[in-house]
């Protein structure tokens, strides 16, 4: 069975509470085909366990990608890879670890 990217593992401190979110999942995607832009909202949870238990997210971050995949099909795996891509100044997840299952 092929593994799929299901989240990003990256510690981000919530400014208002001081708590750390380490498990981030894509929960909203907007695609603009005319201008070839994709925006994804990743919600951050204290842990994978908290996410799986249905707890509320601790924080939320959006990333924008000013391109579409060559085949035009936007997938979560593609978005996760763009979020952690080195040199992506727009992403707080640049250099983070992808979680597979």
CNS distance restraints for C-alpha pairs under 8 A (distance, minus, plus):
assign (resid   3 and name CA) (resid 100 and name CA) 5.94 0.50 0.50
assign (resid   3 and name CA) (resid 101 and name CA) 5.25 0.50 0.50
assign (resid   4 and name CA) (resid  77 and name CA) 7.13 0.50 0.50
assign (resid   4 and name CA) (resid 100 and name CA) 5.27 0.50 0.50
assign (resid   4 and name CA) (resid 101 and name CA) 5.60 0.50 0.50
assign (resid   5 and name CA) (resid  76 and name CA) 7.65 0.50 0.50
assign (resid   5 and name CA) (resid  77 and name CA) 5.56 0.50 0.50
assign (resid   5 and name CA) (resid  80 and name CA) 7.34 0.50 0.50
assign (resid   5 and name CA) (resid  98 and name CA) 6.47 0.50 0.50
assign (resid   5 and name CA) (resid  99 and name CA) 5.61 0.50 0.50
assign (resid   5 and name CA) (resid 100 and name CA) 4.32 0.50 0.50
assign (resid   5 and name CA) (resid 101 and name CA) 6.59 0.50 0.50
assign (resid   6 and name CA) (resid  25 and name CA) 7.01 0.50 0.50
assign (resid   6 and name CA) (resid  76 and name CA) 7.96 0.50 0.50
assign (resid   6 and name CA) (resid  77 and name CA) 7.66 0.50 0.50
assign (resid   6 and name CA) (resid  98 and name CA) 7.74 0.50 0.50
assign (resid   6 and name CA) (resid  99 and name CA) 5.76 0.50 0.50
assign (resid   6 and name CA) (resid 100 and name CA) 5.57 0.50 0.50
assign (resid   6 and name CA) (resid 101 and name CA) 6.60 0.50 0.50
assign (resid   7 and name CA) (resid  23 and name CA) 6.65 0.50 0.50
assign (resid   7 and name CA) (resid  24 and name CA) 5.53 0.50 0.50
assign (resid   7 and name CA) (resid  25 and name CA) 4.81 0.50 0.50
assign (resid   7 and name CA) (resid  26 and name CA) 7.30 0.50 0.50
assign (resid   7 and name CA) (resid  80 and name CA) 7.33 0.50 0.50
assign (resid   7 and name CA) (resid  98 and name CA) 6.12 0.50 0.50
assign (resid   7 and name CA) (resid  99 and name CA) 5.02 0.50 0.50
assign (resid   7 and name CA) (resid 100 and name CA) 7.19 0.50 0.50
assign (resid   8 and name CA) (resid  22 and name CA) 7.92 0.50 0.50
assign (resid   8 and name CA) (resid  23 and name CA) 5.96 0.50 0.50
assign (resid   8 and name CA) (resid  24 and name CA) 5.08 0.50 0.50
assign (resid   8 and name CA) (resid  25 and name CA) 6.58 0.50 0.50
assign (resid   8 and name CA) (resid  80 and name CA) 7.25 0.50 0.50
assign (resid   8 and name CA) (resid  93 and name CA) 7.89 0.50 0.50
assign (resid   8 and name CA) (resid  96 and name CA) 6.80 0.50 0.50
assign (resid   8 and name CA) (resid  97 and name CA) 5.80 0.50 0.50
assign (resid   8 and name CA) (resid  98 and name CA) 4.64 0.50 0.50
assign (resid   8 and name CA) (resid  99 and name CA) 5.48 0.50 0.50
assign (resid   9 and name CA) (resid  22 and name CA) 5.51 0.50 0.50
assign (resid   9 and name CA) (resid  23 and name CA) 5.11 0.50 0.50
assign (resid   9 and name CA) (resid  24 and name CA) 6.51 0.50 0.50
assign (resid   9 and name CA) (resid  96 and name CA) 6.46 0.50 0.50
assign (resid   9 and name CA) (resid  97 and name CA) 5.23 0.50 0.50
assign (resid   9 and name CA) (resid  98 and name CA) 6.11 0.50 0.50
assign (resid   9 and name CA) (resid  99 and name CA) 6.32 0.50 0.50
assign (resid  10 and name CA) (resid  21 and name CA) 7.62 0.50 0.50
assign (resid  10 and name CA) (resid  22 and name CA) 4.92 0.50 0.50
assign (resid  10 and name CA) (resid  23 and name CA) 6.61 0.50 0.50
assign (resid  10 and name CA) (resid  24 and name CA) 7.47 0.50 0.50
assign (resid  10 and name CA) (resid  93 and name CA) 6.93 0.50 0.50
assign (resid  10 and name CA) (resid  96 and name CA) 5.57 0.50 0.50
assign (resid  10 and name CA) (resid  97 and name CA) 6.60 0.50 0.50
assign (resid  11 and name CA) (resid  20 and name CA) 6.10 0.50 0.50
assign (resid  11 and name CA) (resid  21 and name CA) 5.62 0.50 0.50
assign (resid  11 and name CA) (resid  22 and name CA) 4.33 0.50 0.50
assign (resid  11 and name CA) (resid  23 and name CA) 7.73 0.50 0.50
assign (resid  12 and name CA) (resid  20 and name CA) 5.48 0.50 0.50
assign (resid  12 and name CA) (resid  21 and name CA) 5.34 0.50 0.50
assign (resid  12 and name CA) (resid  22 and name CA) 6.40 0.50 0.50
assign (resid  13 and name CA) (resid  18 and name CA) 5.76 0.50 0.50
assign (resid  13 and name CA) (resid  19 and name CA) 5.67 0.50 0.50
assign (resid  13 and name CA) (resid  20 and name CA) 4.31 0.50 0.50
assign (resid  13 and name CA) (resid  21 and name CA) 6.29 0.50 0.50
assign (resid  14 and name CA) (resid  18 and name CA) 5.15 0.50 0.50
assign (resid  14 and name CA) (resid  19 and name CA) 5.50 0.50 0.50
assign (resid  14 and name CA) (resid  20 and name CA) 5.98 0.50 0.50
assign (resid  14 and name CA) (resid  21 and name CA) 7.11 0.50 0.50
assign (resid  14 and name CA) (resid  58 and name CA) 7.08 0.50 0.50
assign (resid  14 and name CA) (resid  59 and name CA) 6.43 0.50 0.50
assign (resid  15 and name CA) (resid  19 and name CA) 8.00 0.50 0.50
assign (resid  19 and name CA) (resid  46 and name CA) 7.74 0.50 0.50
assign (resid  19 and name CA) (resid  58 and name CA) 7.93 0.50 0.50
assign (resid  20 and name CA) (resid  46 and name CA) 6.09 0.50 0.50
assign (resid  21 and name CA) (resid  44 and name CA) 5.29 0.50 0.50
assign (resid  21 and name CA) (resid  45 and name CA) 4.91 0.50 0.50
assign (resid  21 and name CA) (resid  46 and name CA) 4.22 0.50 0.50
assign (resid  21 and name CA) (resid  47 and name CA) 6.77 0.50 0.50
assign (resid  21 and name CA) (resid  58 and name CA) 6.36 0.50 0.50
assign (resid  21 and name CA) (resid  59 and name CA) 7.19 0.50 0.50
assign (resid  22 and name CA) (resid  44 and name CA) 6.61 0.50 0.50
assign (resid  22 and name CA) (resid  45 and name CA) 6.20 0.50 0.50
assign (resid  22 and name CA) (resid  46 and name CA) 5.56 0.50 0.50
assign (resid  22 and name CA) (resid  47 and name CA) 5.71 0.50 0.50
assign (resid  22 and name CA) (resid  48 and name CA) 7.97 0.50 0.50
assign (resid  23 and name CA) (resid  44 and name CA) 5.56 0.50 0.50
assign (resid  23 and name CA) (resid  45 and name CA) 5.13 0.50 0.50
assign (resid  23 and name CA) (resid  46 and name CA) 6.36 0.50 0.50
assign (resid  23 and name CA) (resid  47 and name CA) 5.17 0.50 0.50
assign (resid  23 and name CA) (resid  48 and name CA) 5.57 0.50 0.50
assign (resid  23 and name CA) (resid  51 and name CA) 7.71 0.50 0.50
assign (resid  24 and name CA) (resid  42 and name CA) 5.85 0.50 0.50
assign (resid  24 and name CA) (resid  43 and name CA) 5.42 0.50 0.50
assign (resid  24 and name CA) (resid  44 and name CA) 4.24 0.50 0.50
assign (resid  24 and name CA) (resid  45 and name CA) 6.16 0.50 0.50
assign (resid  25 and name CA) (resid  42 and name CA) 5.07 0.50 0.50
assign (resid  25 and name CA) (resid  43 and name CA) 5.54 0.50 0.50
assign (resid  25 and name CA) (resid  44 and name CA) 6.66 0.50 0.50
assign (resid  26 and name CA) (resid  40 and name CA) 6.58 0.50 0.50
assign (resid  26 and name CA) (resid  41 and name CA) 5.78 0.50 0.50
assign (resid  26 and name CA) (resid  42 and name CA) 4.29 0.50 0.50
assign (resid  26 and name CA) (resid  43 and name CA) 6.51 0.50 0.50
assign (resid  26 and name CA) (resid  76 and name CA) 7.28 0.50 0.50
assign (resid  26 and name CA) (resid  80 and name CA) 7.92 0.50 0.50
assign (resid  27 and name CA) (resid  40 and name CA) 7.61 0.50 0.50
assign (resid  27 and name CA) (resid  41 and name CA) 6.02 0.50 0.50
assign (resid  27 and name CA) (resid  42 and name CA) 5.87 0.50 0.50
assign (resid  27 and name CA) (resid  43 and name CA) 6.66 0.50 0.50
assign (resid  28 and name CA) (resid  40 and name CA) 5.64 0.50 0.50
assign (resid  28 and name CA) (resid  41 and name CA) 5.10 0.50 0.50
assign (resid  28 and name CA) (resid  42 and name CA) 7.22 0.50 0.50
assign (resid  29 and name CA) (resid  38 and name CA) 7.17 0.50 0.50
assign (resid  29 and name CA) (resid  39 and name CA) 5.75 0.50 0.50
assign (resid  29 and name CA) (resid  40 and name CA) 4.42 0.50 0.50
assign (resid  29 and name CA) (resid  41 and name CA) 6.44 0.50 0.50
assign (resid  30 and name CA) (resid  38 and name CA) 5.74 0.50 0.50
assign (resid  30 and name CA) (resid  39 and name CA) 5.14 0.50 0.50
assign (resid  30 and name CA) (resid  40 and name CA) 6.37 0.50 0.50
assign (resid  31 and name CA) (resid  36 and name CA) 7.54 0.50 0.50
assign (resid  31 and name CA) (resid  37 and name CA) 6.08 0.50 0.50
assign (resid  31 and name CA) (resid  38 and name CA) 4.60 0.50 0.50
assign (resid  31 and name CA) (resid  39 and name CA) 6.55 0.50 0.50
assign (resid  32 and name CA) (resid  36 and name CA) 5.57 0.50 0.50
assign (resid  32 and name CA) (resid  37 and name CA) 5.16 0.50 0.50
assign (resid  32 and name CA) (resid  38 and name CA) 6.24 0.50 0.50
assign (resid  33 and name CA) (resid  37 and name CA) 6.78 0.50 0.50
assign (resid  36 and name CA) (resid  66 and name CA) 6.14 0.50 0.50
assign (resid  36 and name CA) (resid  67 and name CA) 5.14 0.50 0.50
assign (resid  36 and name CA) (resid  68 and name CA) 5.65 0.50 0.50
assign (resid  37 and name CA) (resid  64 and name CA) 6.96 0.50 0.50
assign (resid  37 and name CA) (resid  65 and name CA) 5.69 0.50 0.50
assign (resid  37 and name CA) (resid  66 and name CA) 4.51 0.50 0.50
assign (resid  37 and name CA) (resid  67 and name CA) 5.46 0.50 0.50
assign (resid  37 and name CA) (resid  68 and name CA) 6.71 0.50 0.50
assign (resid  38 and name CA) (resid  64 and name CA) 5.63 0.50 0.50
assign (resid  38 and name CA) (resid  65 and name CA) 5.14 0.50 0.50
assign (resid  38 and name CA) (resid  66 and name CA) 6.54 0.50 0.50
assign (resid  38 and name CA) (resid  67 and name CA) 7.11 0.50 0.50
assign (resid  38 and name CA) (resid  68 and name CA) 7.21 0.50 0.50
assign (resid  39 and name CA) (resid  62 and name CA) 6.75 0.50 0.50
assign (resid  39 and name CA) (resid  63 and name CA) 5.63 0.50 0.50
assign (resid  39 and name CA) (resid  64 and name CA) 4.36 0.50 0.50
assign (resid  39 and name CA) (resid  65 and name CA) 6.37 0.50 0.50
assign (resid  40 and name CA) (resid  62 and name CA) 5.53 0.50 0.50
assign (resid  40 and name CA) (resid  63 and name CA) 5.44 0.50 0.50
assign (resid  40 and name CA) (resid  64 and name CA) 6.55 0.50 0.50
assign (resid  40 and name CA) (resid  79 and name CA) 7.54 0.50 0.50
assign (resid  41 and name CA) (resid  60 and name CA) 6.72 0.50 0.50
assign (resid  41 and name CA) (resid  61 and name CA) 5.66 0.50 0.50
assign (resid  41 and name CA) (resid  62 and name CA) 4.31 0.50 0.50
assign (resid  41 and name CA) (resid  63 and name CA) 6.55 0.50 0.50
assign (resid  42 and name CA) (resid  60 and name CA) 5.70 0.50 0.50
assign (resid  42 and name CA) (resid  61 and name CA) 5.33 0.50 0.50
assign (resid  42 and name CA) (resid  62 and name CA) 6.12 0.50 0.50
assign (resid  42 and name CA) (resid  63 and name CA) 7.98 0.50 0.50
assign (resid  43 and name CA) (resid  57 and name CA) 5.77 0.50 0.50
assign (resid  43 and name CA) (resid  58 and name CA) 7.42 0.50 0.50
assign (resid  43 and name CA) (resid  59 and name CA) 5.83 0.50 0.50
assign (resid  43 and name CA) (resid  60 and name CA) 4.35 0.50 0.50
assign (resid  43 and name CA) (resid  61 and name CA) 6.45 0.50 0.50
assign (resid  44 and name CA) (resid  57 and name CA) 5.40 0.50 0.50
assign (resid  44 and name CA) (resid  58 and name CA) 5.65 0.50 0.50
assign (resid  44 and name CA) (resid  59 and name CA) 5.05 0.50 0.50
assign (resid  44 and name CA) (resid  60 and name CA) 5.83 0.50 0.50
assign (resid  44 and name CA) (resid  61 and name CA) 7.82 0.50 0.50
assign (resid  45 and name CA) (resid  50 and name CA) 6.48 0.50 0.50
assign (resid  45 and name CA) (resid  51 and name CA) 5.94 0.50 0.50
assign (resid  45 and name CA) (resid  55 and name CA) 7.84 0.50 0.50
assign (resid  45 and name CA) (resid  56 and name CA) 7.33 0.50 0.50
assign (resid  45 and name CA) (resid  57 and name CA) 4.79 0.50 0.50
assign (resid  45 and name CA) (resid  58 and name CA) 5.36 0.50 0.50
assign (resid  45 and name CA) (resid  59 and name CA) 7.14 0.50 0.50
assign (resid  46 and name CA) (resid  50 and name CA) 6.24 0.50 0.50
assign (resid  46 and name CA) (resid  51 and name CA) 7.72 0.50 0.50
assign (resid  46 and name CA) (resid  57 and name CA) 7.62 0.50 0.50
assign (resid  46 and name CA) (resid  58 and name CA) 6.73 0.50 0.50
assign (resid  47 and name CA) (resid  51 and name CA) 6.40 0.50 0.50
assign (resid  48 and name CA) (resid  52 and name CA) 6.10 0.50 0.50
assign (resid  49 and name CA) (resid  53 and name CA) 6.08 0.50 0.50
assign (resid  50 and name CA) (resid  54 and name CA) 6.50 0.50 0.50
assign (resid  50 and name CA) (resid  55 and name CA) 5.39 0.50 0.50
assign (resid  51 and name CA) (resid  55 and name CA) 5.65 0.50 0.50
assign (resid  51 and name CA) (resid  56 and name CA) 7.56 0.50 0.50
assign (resid  51 and name CA) (resid  57 and name CA) 7.57 0.50 0.50
assign (resid  61 and name CA) (resid  92 and name CA) 7.95 0.50 0.50
assign (resid  62 and name CA) (resid  91 and name CA) 7.90 0.50 0.50
assign (resid  63 and name CA) (resid  83 and name CA) 6.80 0.50 0.50
assign (resid  63 and name CA) (resid  90 and name CA) 6.53 0.50 0.50
assign (resid  63 and name CA) (resid  91 and name CA) 5.71 0.50 0.50
assign (resid  64 and name CA) (resid  90 and name CA) 7.15 0.50 0.50
assign (resid  64 and name CA) (resid  91 and name CA) 7.95 0.50 0.50
assign (resid  65 and name CA) (resid  82 and name CA) 7.33 0.50 0.50
assign (resid  68 and name CA) (resid  72 and name CA) 5.77 0.50 0.50
assign (resid  68 and name CA) (resid  73 and name CA) 7.58 0.50 0.50
assign (resid  68 and name CA) (resid  74 and name CA) 6.93 0.50 0.50
assign (resid  69 and name CA) (resid  73 and name CA) 6.26 0.50 0.50
assign (resid  69 and name CA) (resid  74 and name CA) 6.48 0.50 0.50
assign (resid  69 and name CA) (resid  78 and name CA) 7.86 0.50 0.50
assign (resid  74 and name CA) (resid  78 and name CA) 6.58 0.50 0.50
assign (resid  74 and name CA) (resid  79 and name CA) 7.28 0.50 0.50
assign (resid  75 and name CA) (resid  79 and name CA) 6.32 0.50 0.50
assign (resid  76 and name CA) (resid  80 and name CA) 6.02 0.50 0.50
assign (resid  77 and name CA) (resid  81 and name CA) 6.20 0.50 0.50
assign (resid  78 and name CA) (resid  82 and name CA) 6.25 0.50 0.50
assign (resid  79 and name CA) (resid  83 and name CA) 6.11 0.50 0.50
assign (resid  80 and name CA) (resid  84 and name CA) 6.50 0.50 0.50
assign (resid  80 and name CA) (resid  98 and name CA) 7.36 0.50 0.50
assign (resid  81 and name CA) (resid  85 and name CA) 6.06 0.50 0.50
assign (resid  81 and name CA) (resid  98 and name CA) 7.76 0.50 0.50
assign (resid  82 and name CA) (resid  88 and name CA) 7.93 0.50 0.50
assign (resid  83 and name CA) (resid  88 and name CA) 7.49 0.50 0.50
assign (resid  83 and name CA) (resid  91 and name CA) 5.87 0.50 0.50
assign (resid  83 and name CA) (resid  92 and name CA) 7.96 0.50 0.50
assign (resid  83 and name CA) (resid  93 and name CA) 5.77 0.50 0.50
assign (resid  83 and name CA) (resid  94 and name CA) 6.25 0.50 0.50
assign (resid  84 and name CA) (resid  88 and name CA) 7.60 0.50 0.50
assign (resid  84 and name CA) (resid  91 and name CA) 7.28 0.50 0.50
assign (resid  84 and name CA) (resid  93 and name CA) 4.99 0.50 0.50
assign (resid  84 and name CA) (resid  94 and name CA) 4.15 0.50 0.50
assign (resid  84 and name CA) (resid  95 and name CA) 5.07 0.50 0.50
assign (resid  84 and name CA) (resid  96 and name CA) 5.35 0.50 0.50
assign (resid  84 and name CA) (resid  97 and name CA) 7.30 0.50 0.50
assign (resid  84 and name CA) (resid  98 and name CA) 7.70 0.50 0.50
assign (resid  85 and name CA) (resid  93 and name CA) 7.95 0.50 0.50
assign (resid  85 and name CA) (resid  94 and name CA) 5.33 0.50 0.50
assign (resid  85 and name CA) (resid  95 and name CA) 6.13 0.50 0.50
assign (resid  86 and name CA) (resid  94 and name CA) 5.20 0.50 0.50
assign (resid  86 and name CA) (resid  95 and name CA) 5.30 0.50 0.50
assign (resid  87 and name CA) (resid  94 and name CA) 6.73 0.50 0.50
assign (resid  88 and name CA) (resid  94 and name CA) 5.93 0.50 0.50
assign (resid  89 and name CA) (resid  94 and name CA) 7.34 0.50 0.50
